[in-house]
Amino acid sequence: MGDDSEWMKLPIDQKCEHKVWKARLNGYEDALKLFQRIEDEKSPEWGKYLGLLKKFVTDSNAVAQLKGLEAALAYVENAHLAGKTSGEVVSGVVSKVFNQPKARAKELGSDICLMYIEIEKAEVVQDELIKGLDNKNPKIVVTCIETLRRALSEFGSKIITLKPVVKVLPKQFESREKAVRDEAKLLAVEIYKWIRDALRPPLQGINSVQLKELEEEWVKLPTTAPKQSRFLRSQQALKAKFEQQQAAGGDEADGDDHDKPAPQVDPYELLEPVEILSKLPKDFYDKIEAKKWQERKEAMEALETLAKNPKLENGDYGDLVRALKKVQ
């Protein structure tokens, strides 16, 4: 009891850094109450916790960490300074929360990610979640995919940039872990709701059985476009309109928007450009001008194979074009 009485006298921010986990737990509990009580988002009180927030989410004690996550969520929701912590906190959530056995911890971690998106940090959150897909722990990968899917479902494709997500999606279907493949399938279905057939070309290389399963899920989806249901702080007018529509009976209040098809996305924009100039055979330019037609044919076939990529990276194709003009 003597030890307890010592740390209980400390200020909240010092308790949150204490070496005794019970002290940190008590500090997080007090911090949560404080964060919910402060009415001024620009209060100087927020600044005391700016450098501590990552410790809230990465606490080594599971019980304390859970309360730290609750406090961190309240901080991100209410503090004007919270955006400055987005990179380090989301990184901490990915590495130290998404691997936890408790579903509540992962749920709070995901909530924190989405709250950062709400306060205009979508790009930072998305980058950290995509980095998490390379983690060796499949639990982390699964929860990163799940959080990306949840973010897209709630904020929509205007807020969540789909190109980098689509780029890494095929790799998830190759995972040895069934849980990762299953979550990738759910994400692919969610993406399809927003961009429809533009998703097909990037996924043509996945296993044929998986592609068939996706096709079966895609045909079940409604043809009407999904709607953003959660809004950024800068979208409060849109949020008010959405809430009015919901109160008036949901989709029926949308008028002409009700039957609007899903937004069209150019599939070409989702493809990654391929650099081919450095991949040409070393003797390409010699062979393309060779007297023997067989050698010229070999050079052309090598180029044709590379040029089959639908999207080529920008580069200086001048020498190549001039060489091709000479081919007879």
HELIX and SHEET records of a PDB file:
HELIX    1   1 GLY A    2  TRP A    7  1                                   6    
HELIX    2   2 ILE A   12  LYS A   15  1                                   4    
HELIX    3   3 TRP A   21  ARG A   37  1                                  17    
HELIX    4   4 PRO A   44  TYR A   49  5                                   6    
HELIX    5   5 LEU A   53  VAL A   57  1                                   5    
HELIX    6   6 ALA A   62  ASN A   78  1                                  17    
HELIX    7   7 ALA A   82  THR A   85  5                                   4    
HELIX    8   8 SER A   86  LYS A   96  1                                  11    
HELIX    9   9 ALA A  103  GLU A  118  1                                  16    
HELIX   10  10 ALA A  122  GLY A  132  1                                  11    
HELIX   11  11 PRO A  138  PHE A  155  1                                  18    
HELIX   12  12 LEU A  162  GLN A  172  1                                  11    
HELIX   13  13 LYS A  178  ILE A  195  1                                  18    
HELIX   14  14 ARG A  196  LEU A  199  5                                   4    
HELIX   15  15 PRO A  201  LEU A  203  5                                   3    
HELIX   16  16 SER A  208  TRP A  218  1                                  11    
HELIX   17  17 ARG A  233  GLN A  235  5                                   3    
HELIX   18  18 GLN A  236  ALA A  247  1                                  12    
HELIX   19  19 GLY A  250  ASP A  259  5                                  10    
HELIX   20  20 PRO A  267  LEU A  270  1                                   4    
HELIX   21  21 LEU A  277  LYS A  279  5                                   3    
HELIX   22  22 PHE A  284  ILE A  288  1                                   5    
HELIX   23  23 TRP A  293  ALA A  307  1                                  15    
HELIX   24  24 GLY A  318  LYS A  325  1                                   8    
END                                                                             
